[in-house]
Amino acid sequence: MKKACPLSRCDAPFRRPGIALLAVLAAAALAPCAGAQSVNITSSPNVVGSGARALGMGGAFVAVADDATAASWNPGGLTQLERPEFSLVYDFKWDGEDFSSDRHPEMDESHSLSLSGLNYMSAVYPLPFAPAGRNLVVSLSLQRKFDFDRRLKFRYNGLVPAGGVAALFSSLVDYRQEGQLSSLSPAVGFEITEELSLGLVVNLWNEDIIPNNEWKSVSEQRTLSRILGGFATNTLSRTIESHKNFHGINYTAGALYKPDDRWSFGLVYHTRFTAGVDYEQSQEVRVGGVRGMLRTGSRHKEITFPDAVGVGAAYRFPNDKLTLSFDVTRRSWDQFVIHDKRNRNPRLRKVWGVSGLDTDAHDMDAVWTVRAGAEYVFVDARKPVQNILPSVRAGVFYDPEPASGRRDGFLGLKRGDGSPDDYYGVTLGLGLLLYDRVNLDLAYVYRWGDDNRVDTFGFSGTRADVDQHTIYLSTVIYF
């Protein structure tokens, strides 16, 4: 990897140009700022899973859903919880991206990001007065659903026309995005028959009740431009975009069917919803340390988030030690659209949330996720009471990300067909139940994808290999 030359060392001595060249020099200084718009970094939110036990099984939990995270995976499984319990989940994530570019080899960089935070928290209470003798369980959970965190820092070189001459520029771009979206989610699960249970979750997305339910991006571009065999100037362009006061509501409905003691089948549906958000943007340009332009603005946007439907099956072997599970989920990313009705550019008033492009610029496909997992519990049948009950888990999954599907063409990227980027993963997990009161779980998830994220910069011949490592820690306390 080439080490970028600090801009302070690349400055050429500035010689006073003639009056006729001042306009040219100014144009050359500002041209990279316009050219920077071609380095339009896009970053869609990442869907977050809940719970170390579920994720240790590869996330194949729709037909299991028998712990406090059931409200996230399938609320129909809440009726399996027979005691009041409290759960807390924390995660640690390392995300790496290795970009390579045929057109811009100076962009060949490795980028990494480390973060941690609260993943899930819930309280569950089975009601003692359930009608008709059926189980009736209520819960309240705080779920982190989407992450926006990303960090990129790279060099970008180019040639642009300015004032009738050509200007060479070299830009150092520093892009930082951070934030999250969480929901406060009351839920109820009701046993219809001994075999069938239903559940419903109301997901409240409101920054008034969930502080810091927002996201922000900062893009700084420091540009050295040269024209006419040596005249040079430095330009700093900074754009800050903030999304605040996010508010909306959607629902999760689930069903769990257990025809016998071995098989279980699950169905879950997350409804589509349109949320409002207050958008603020500020743009600043400094030429040679002197402020040249400052623009600020704010307006209201609406963002439509996609619905998702999942089905699952699980089988528990006769000795009650081994459970196998399998899930398939479809998420309609073709519904993920940002409505910006007051945007001055008519083509940007309705754009894809994944690529940031006009919805007529390319297609967008739904994404199918496939997951399989297993759990083995070390039950000792010789002991009437087992105070320490360990378990191990493992899983595999195919978890693609939405993308425009644009491919390389002779003059740049072609129109995309909406095909997603492929990602795969493996998981491992451990569990320990202590005295039937405290459950401790640990999960490790490794997810990877090669030659993906063309939409990040929108350059032909530019792709990324992605590696993601996440550790989840959970505890459940039974009362």
C-alpha positions as CSV (number, residue, x, y, z in Angstrom):
1,M,0.0,0.0,0.0
2,K,1.4,3.3,-1.0
3,K,1.8,5.9,1.7
4,A,0.1,9.2,0.8
5,C,2.2,12.3,0.7
6,P,1.0,14.8,3.3
7,L,-0.5,17.8,1.6
8,S,1.7,20.2,3.6
9,R,4.7,18.7,1.9
10,C,3.3,18.7,-1.6
11,D,2.6,22.5,-1.7
12,A,4.5,24.3,-4.5
13,P,5.6,27.9,-3.9
14,F,2.8,30.2,-4.8
15,R,3.7,32.8,-7.4
16,R,1.5,35.8,-7.9
17,P,-0.3,35.2,-11.3
18,G,-1.4,37.8,-13.7
19,I,-4.9,39.3,-13.5
20,A,-6.0,37.3,-16.4
21,L,-5.1,34.1,-14.6
22,L,-6.9,34.8,-11.4
23,A,-10.2,33.5,-12.7
24,V,-8.6,30.4,-14.0
25,L,-6.8,29.7,-10.7
26,A,-10.1,30.2,-8.8
27,A,-11.9,27.9,-11.2
28,A,-9.1,25.3,-10.8
29,A,-9.4,25.6,-7.0
30,L,-13.1,25.1,-7.0
31,A,-13.2,22.4,-9.7
32,P,-12.0,19.7,-7.4
33,C,-14.9,20.6,-5.1
34,A,-17.3,20.0,-8.0
35,G,-15.3,16.9,-8.9
36,A,-15.6,15.7,-5.3
37,Q,-19.3,15.3,-6.0
38,S,-18.3,12.3,-8.2
39,V,-16.8,10.7,-5.1
40,N,-20.3,10.5,-3.7
41,I,-19.9,8.0,-0.9
42,T,-23.1,6.1,-0.2
43,S,-23.7,4.0,2.9
44,S,-27.0,2.2,3.6
45,P,-27.9,1.0,7.1
46,N,-26.8,-2.4,8.4
47,V,-29.5,-4.7,9.8
48,V,-28.7,-5.8,13.3
49,G,-29.6,-9.2,14.8
50,S,-30.5,-9.7,18.5
51,G,-29.1,-12.0,21.1
52,A,-26.0,-14.2,21.5
53,R,-27.9,-17.4,21.6
54,A,-29.8,-16.8,18.4
55,L,-26.8,-15.5,16.5
56,G,-24.6,-18.3,17.8
57,M,-27.1,-20.6,15.9
58,G,-26.5,-18.6,12.7
59,G,-29.6,-16.4,13.3
60,A,-31.9,-19.4,12.4
61,F,-34.3,-18.6,15.3
62,V,-37.7,-18.0,13.8
63,A,-38.9,-21.5,14.6
64,V,-37.1,-21.6,18.0
65,A,-37.8,-18.2,19.6
66,D,-37.9,-19.5,23.2
67,D,-35.9,-16.9,25.0
68,A,-36.3,-13.2,25.8
69,T,-35.3,-12.1,22.3
70,A,-38.4,-13.7,20.8
71,A,-40.0,-10.3,20.3
72,S,-37.2,-9.6,17.8
73,W,-37.2,-12.9,15.9
74,N,-40.8,-14.2,16.3
75,P,-43.2,-12.8,18.9
76,G,-45.3,-16.0,18.5
77,G,-42.6,-17.7,20.6
78,L,-43.2,-15.5,23.7
79,T,-45.8,-18.0,25.0
80,Q,-42.9,-20.5,25.6
81,L,-41.6,-18.3,28.4
82,E,-43.1,-19.4,31.7
83,R,-41.2,-17.2,34.1
84,P,-40.6,-13.5,34.4
85,E,-37.1,-12.7,33.0
86,F,-34.8,-9.9,32.1
87,S,-32.3,-9.9,29.3
88,L,-29.3,-7.8,28.3
89,V,-27.2,-8.1,25.2
90,Y,-24.0,-6.2,24.3
91,D,-22.0,-6.5,21.1
92,F,-18.4,-5.7,19.9
93,K,-17.8,-5.3,16.2
94,W,-14.8,-5.0,13.9
95,D,-15.6,-4.1,10.3
96,G,-12.9,-4.1,7.6
97,E,-13.1,-3.1,3.9
98,D,-10.3,-3.6,1.4
99,F,-10.9,-1.5,-1.7
100,S,-9.2,-2.0,-5.0
101,S,-9.6,0.2,-8.1
102,D,-8.5,-0.4,-11.7
103,R,-9.2,3.3,-12.7
104,H,-7.9,4.8,-9.5
105,P,-5.1,2.6,-8.0
106,E,-4.4,5.4,-5.5
107,M,-7.7,4.4,-3.8
108,D,-6.3,0.9,-3.0
109,E,-6.7,1.1,0.8
110,S,-7.8,-0.9,3.8
111,H,-10.3,0.6,6.1
112,S,-11.5,-0.6,9.5
113,L,-13.9,0.4,12.2
114,S,-14.4,-0.8,15.7
115,L,-17.4,-0.2,17.8
116,S,-19.5,-1.6,20.6
117,G,-22.9,-0.9,22.2
118,L,-26.1,-2.1,23.6
119,N,-27.7,-4.6,21.3
120,Y,-30.9,-5.6,23.1
121,M,-32.6,-5.2,26.4
122,S,-36.0,-6.6,27.5
123,A,-38.3,-7.6,30.3
124,V,-40.8,-10.4,29.9
125,Y,-43.8,-11.2,32.2
126,P,-46.2,-14.1,31.8
127,L,-49.6,-13.0,33.0
128,P,-51.2,-15.2,35.7
129,F,-54.8,-14.6,34.6
130,A,-54.6,-15.8,31.0
131,P,-58.1,-16.4,29.5
132,A,-59.2,-20.0,28.8
133,G,-56.2,-21.4,30.6
134,R,-53.9,-20.3,27.7
135,N,-50.5,-18.7,28.1
136,L,-50.5,-14.9,27.7
137,V,-47.1,-13.2,27.9
138,V,-46.2,-9.5,27.6
139,S,-42.7,-8.0,27.0
140,L,-41.0,-4.6,26.6
141,S,-37.8,-4.4,24.7
142,L,-35.3,-1.9,23.4
143,Q,-33.9,-3.2,20.1
144,R,-31.1,-1.7,18.0
145,K,-32.3,-2.4,14.5
146,F,-29.9,-0.5,12.1
147,D,-26.3,0.7,12.3
148,F,-24.9,3.5,10.2
149,D,-21.3,3.5,11.4
150,R,-18.6,3.6,8.8
151,R,-15.1,5.2,8.3
152,L,-13.2,5.7,5.0
153,K,-10.0,7.6,4.3
154,F,-8.5,7.5,0.9
155,R,-6.7,9.5,-1.8
156,Y,-8.3,10.4,-5.1
157,N,-6.5,11.9,-8.1
158,G,-8.1,13.4,-11.3
159,L,-8.1,15.8,-14.1
160,V,-10.8,18.4,-14.7
161,P,-11.3,21.3,-17.1
162,A,-11.2,24.7,-15.4
163,G,-11.3,28.0,-17.2
164,G,-10.4,26.5,-20.6
165,V,-7.3,24.7,-19.3
166,A,-6.8,21.4,-17.5
167,A,-6.3,21.2,-13.8
168,L,-4.7,18.3,-12.0
169,F,-5.8,17.6,-8.5
170,S,-5.1,15.2,-5.7
171,S,-7.6,14.9,-2.9
172,L,-7.5,13.3,0.5
173,V,-11.0,12.3,1.5
174,D,-12.0,11.6,5.1
175,Y,-15.5,10.2,5.5
176,R,-17.1,9.5,8.8
177,Q,-20.6,8.3,9.4
178,E,-22.1,7.2,12.8
179,G,-25.4,6.6,14.4
180,Q,-28.1,4.1,14.9
181,L,-31.8,3.4,14.8
182,S,-33.5,1.6,17.7
183,S,-37.1,0.9,18.6
184,L,-39.0,0.7,21.9
185,S,-41.1,-2.4,21.3
186,P,-44.0,-3.5,23.6
187,A,-45.1,-7.0,22.6
188,V,-47.7,-9.7,23.5
189,G,-47.9,-13.4,22.8
190,F,-51.1,-15.4,23.1
191,E,-51.5,-19.2,22.9
192,I,-54.5,-20.0,20.6
193,T,-54.3,-23.8,21.0
194,E,-51.7,-26.1,22.5
195,E,-50.1,-26.2,19.1
196,L,-50.5,-22.6,17.8
197,S,-49.3,-19.3,19.3
198,L,-49.5,-15.8,17.9
199,G,-47.7,-12.6,18.8
200,L,-47.6,-9.0,17.9
201,V,-45.0,-6.3,18.5
202,V,-45.4,-2.5,18.1
203,N,-42.1,-0.9,17.2
204,L,-42.0,2.8,18.2
205,W,-39.3,4.8,16.4
206,N,-39.2,8.1,18.2
207,E,-36.3,10.2,19.3
208,D,-38.4,11.7,22.1
209,I,-38.4,8.3,23.9
210,I,-35.1,7.0,22.5
211,P,-32.3,9.6,22.8
212,N,-29.7,9.7,20.0
213,N,-31.9,7.8,17.6
214,E,-30.2,9.6,14.7
215,W,-27.2,9.5,12.3
216,K,-24.7,11.9,11.0
217,S,-22.0,11.9,8.2
218,V,-19.0,14.2,7.8
219,S,-17.1,14.3,4.6
220,E,-13.8,16.3,4.4
221,Q,-11.8,16.7,1.2
222,R,-8.5,18.4,1.1
223,T,-7.4,19.1,-2.4
224,L,-4.2,20.2,-4.0
225,S,-4.8,21.5,-7.5
226,R,-2.1,22.5,-10.1
227,I,-2.5,24.4,-13.4
228,L,-0.2,26.0,-16.0
229,G,3.0,24.1,-15.0
230,G,3.2,24.9,-11.4
231,F,0.5,27.3,-9.9
232,A,-1.0,25.5,-7.0
233,T,-3.6,26.0,-4.4
234,N,-5.1,24.1,-1.5
235,T,-8.8,23.7,-1.1
236,L,-10.8,22.3,1.9
237,S,-14.3,21.2,1.3
238,R,-16.4,20.0,4.2
239,T,-20.0,18.6,4.1
240,I,-21.9,17.7,7.2
241,E,-25.3,15.9,6.9
242,S,-27.4,15.2,10.0
243,H,-30.7,13.3,10.3
244,K,-32.5,14.0,13.5
245,N,-36.0,13.6,15.1
246,F,-36.6,10.3,13.4
247,H,-40.2,9.2,14.1
248,G,-42.3,6.4,12.8
249,I,-44.1,3.1,13.7
250,N,-44.3,-0.4,12.4
251,Y,-45.4,-3.8,13.5
252,T,-44.0,-7.3,13.8
253,A,-46.5,-10.2,13.7
254,G,-45.5,-13.8,14.3
255,A,-46.9,-17.3,14.6
256,L,-45.4,-20.5,16.1
257,Y,-46.8,-23.9,15.3
258,K,-45.7,-27.0,17.3
259,P,-47.5,-30.1,16.1
260,D,-45.6,-32.3,18.5
261,D,-42.7,-32.3,20.9
262,R,-40.1,-32.4,18.2
263,W,-41.1,-30.2,15.3
264,S,-41.8,-26.5,15.4
265,F,-42.5,-24.1,12.5
266,G,-42.4,-20.3,12.6
267,L,-43.7,-17.4,10.5
268,V,-42.8,-13.7,11.1
269,Y,-43.7,-10.5,9.2
270,H,-42.2,-7.0,9.7
271,T,-44.4,-4.4,8.1
272,R,-43.1,-1.6,5.8
273,F,-43.3,1.9,7.2
274,T,-42.5,5.5,6.2
275,A,-40.7,7.6,8.8
276,G,-40.2,11.3,9.0
277,V,-36.8,12.8,9.7
278,D,-35.3,16.4,9.9
279,Y,-32.4,16.8,7.6
280,E,-29.7,19.4,8.0
281,Q,-26.8,20.0,5.7
282,S,-23.9,22.4,5.8
283,Q,-21.2,22.9,3.1
284,E,-18.0,24.9,3.6
285,V,-15.2,25.6,1.1
286,R,-11.9,27.2,2.0
287,V,-9.3,28.2,-0.7
288,G,-5.8,28.7,0.7
289,G,-7.2,28.9,4.2
290,V,-9.7,31.7,3.3
291,R,-13.4,30.8,3.4
292,G,-14.8,30.9,-0.1
293,M,-18.3,29.4,0.4
294,L,-20.6,28.5,3.2
295,R,-24.0,27.1,2.7
296,T,-26.5,25.7,5.2
297,G,-30.0,24.3,4.9
298,S,-32.6,22.1,6.5
299,R,-35.7,20.4,5.4
300,H,-38.0,17.5,6.2
301,K,-37.5,14.1,4.5
302,E,-39.5,10.9,4.5
303,I,-37.8,7.5,4.3
304,T,-39.7,4.3,3.5
305,F,-38.2,1.2,5.1
306,P,-38.8,-2.2,3.7
307,D,-41.0,-5.0,4.9
308,A,-39.6,-8.5,5.6
309,V,-41.1,-12.0,5.9
310,G,-39.4,-15.0,7.3
311,V,-40.3,-18.7,7.7
312,G,-38.4,-21.3,9.7
313,A,-38.4,-24.9,10.9
314,A,-36.7,-26.6,13.8
315,Y,-36.3,-30.1,15.0
316,R,-35.4,-31.3,18.5
317,F,-34.0,-34.8,18.8
318,P,-35.6,-37.3,21.3
319,N,-32.9,-36.9,23.9
320,D,-33.6,-33.1,24.0
321,K,-29.9,-32.4,23.6
322,L,-29.6,-31.5,19.9
323,T,-31.8,-28.9,18.1
324,L,-31.4,-28.1,14.3
325,S,-33.0,-25.1,12.8
326,F,-33.4,-23.5,9.3
327,D,-34.7,-20.1,8.2
328,V,-35.4,-18.2,5.0
329,T,-36.2,-14.5,5.0
330,R,-37.1,-12.1,2.2
331,R,-36.5,-8.3,2.8
332,S,-38.0,-6.0,0.2
333,W,-35.1,-3.5,-0.3
334,D,-36.9,-2.4,-3.5
335,Q,-39.1,-0.4,-1.1
336,F,-36.3,1.4,0.6
337,V,-36.7,4.9,-0.9
338,I,-35.9,8.4,0.4
339,H,-38.4,11.1,-0.4
340,D,-36.9,14.6,-0.5
341,K,-39.7,16.7,-2.0
342,R,-37.9,20.1,-1.4
343,N,-34.6,19.1,-3.1
344,R,-33.7,21.7,-5.8
345,N,-32.7,18.9,-8.2
346,P,-35.9,17.1,-9.4
347,R,-33.9,13.9,-10.0
348,L,-33.0,13.7,-6.3
349,R,-36.5,14.1,-4.9
350,K,-37.0,10.3,-4.9
351,V,-33.8,8.2,-4.6
352,W,-32.8,4.7,-3.6
353,G,-31.8,4.5,0.0
354,V,-29.0,2.1,-0.9
355,S,-27.2,4.0,-3.7
356,G,-28.5,7.5,-3.3
357,L,-29.4,7.6,-7.0
358,D,-32.6,8.5,-8.8
359,T,-35.1,5.6,-8.7
360,D,-35.1,5.6,-12.5
361,A,-31.3,5.2,-12.6
362,H,-31.3,1.5,-11.8
363,D,-33.4,-1.3,-10.4
364,M,-33.4,-2.7,-6.9
365,D,-34.1,-6.3,-6.0
366,A,-35.4,-7.9,-2.8
367,V,-32.9,-9.9,-0.8
368,W,-33.2,-13.5,0.3
369,T,-31.4,-14.6,3.4
370,V,-30.8,-18.3,4.3
371,R,-29.7,-19.5,7.7
372,A,-29.1,-22.8,9.4
373,G,-28.0,-23.6,12.9
374,A,-27.6,-26.1,15.7
375,E,-27.6,-26.2,19.5
376,Y,-26.3,-29.0,21.7
377,V,-27.2,-29.0,25.4
378,F,-25.0,-31.2,27.7
379,V,-27.9,-32.6,29.7
380,D,-26.9,-35.3,32.2
381,A,-29.9,-37.6,32.6
382,R,-28.3,-39.2,35.6
383,K,-28.7,-36.0,37.7
384,P,-32.2,-35.0,38.8
385,V,-31.0,-31.5,39.2
386,Q,-28.2,-30.0,37.0
387,N,-27.0,-26.8,38.6
388,I,-24.6,-26.0,35.7
389,L,-25.9,-26.7,32.2
390,P,-23.5,-25.9,29.4
391,S,-24.3,-25.8,25.7
392,V,-22.6,-25.2,22.3
393,R,-23.9,-23.7,19.1
394,A,-22.9,-23.3,15.5
395,G,-24.4,-21.9,12.3
396,V,-23.9,-20.9,8.7
397,F,-25.7,-18.3,6.6
398,Y,-26.0,-16.6,3.3
399,D,-26.8,-12.9,4.0
400,P,-26.6,-10.7,0.8
401,E,-26.7,-6.9,0.9
402,P,-28.9,-4.8,-1.4
403,A,-27.1,-3.1,-4.3
404,S,-27.7,-1.5,-7.6
405,G,-26.1,-4.3,-9.5
406,R,-24.3,-1.9,-11.8
407,R,-21.5,-3.5,-13.9
408,D,-18.4,-2.1,-15.6
409,G,-18.9,-0.6,-19.1
410,F,-16.6,1.0,-21.6
411,L,-17.4,4.5,-20.4
412,G,-18.2,3.8,-16.8
413,L,-20.8,1.8,-14.9
414,K,-23.8,0.4,-16.8
415,R,-27.4,0.7,-15.6
416,G,-27.9,-1.7,-12.8
417,D,-30.3,-4.6,-12.7
418,G,-30.6,-4.4,-8.9
419,S,-28.8,-7.7,-8.1
420,P,-27.5,-7.8,-4.5
421,D,-24.0,-8.3,-3.3
422,D,-23.2,-11.8,-2.0
423,Y,-22.2,-12.3,1.7
424,Y,-21.6,-15.5,3.7
425,G,-21.0,-16.2,7.3
426,V,-20.2,-18.8,10.0
427,T,-21.0,-18.6,13.7
428,L,-20.0,-20.2,17.0
429,G,-21.6,-19.9,20.4
430,L,-21.4,-21.0,24.0
431,G,-24.0,-21.0,26.7
432,L,-24.1,-21.6,30.4
433,L,-27.2,-21.9,32.6
434,L,-26.4,-21.5,36.3
435,Y,-28.8,-22.9,39.0
436,D,-31.7,-22.4,36.6
437,R,-31.6,-18.7,37.4
438,V,-28.9,-17.0,35.3
439,N,-28.1,-17.8,31.7
440,L,-24.8,-16.5,30.1
441,D,-24.3,-16.7,26.3
442,L,-21.4,-15.8,24.0
443,A,-21.4,-15.8,20.2
444,Y,-18.9,-15.1,17.5
445,V,-20.0,-14.1,14.0
446,Y,-17.7,-13.9,10.9
447,R,-19.3,-12.5,7.8
448,W,-17.5,-11.9,4.5
449,G,-18.0,-10.8,0.9
450,D,-15.7,-10.3,-2.1
451,D,-15.8,-7.9,-5.0
452,N,-18.7,-5.9,-3.5
453,R,-19.9,-2.4,-2.7
454,V,-19.6,-0.9,-6.2
455,D,-22.1,1.7,-5.0
456,T,-19.8,3.1,-2.4
457,F,-18.0,5.4,-4.9
458,G,-19.8,4.6,-8.1
459,F,-16.6,4.1,-10.1
460,S,-16.1,1.3,-12.6
461,G,-13.4,-1.2,-11.7
462,T,-13.7,-0.2,-8.0
463,R,-14.8,-2.9,-5.5
464,A,-14.2,-4.0,-1.9
465,D,-13.6,-7.2,0.0
466,V,-15.4,-7.0,3.3
467,D,-14.6,-8.9,6.5
468,Q,-16.8,-8.4,9.6
469,H,-16.2,-9.9,13.0
470,T,-18.7,-9.5,15.8
471,I,-18.9,-10.8,19.4
472,Y,-22.1,-10.9,21.3
473,L,-22.5,-11.2,25.1
474,S,-25.9,-12.0,26.6
475,T,-27.3,-12.6,30.0
476,V,-30.8,-13.7,31.0
477,I,-32.0,-13.5,34.6
478,Y,-35.0,-15.6,35.6
479,F,-37.3,-14.6,38.5
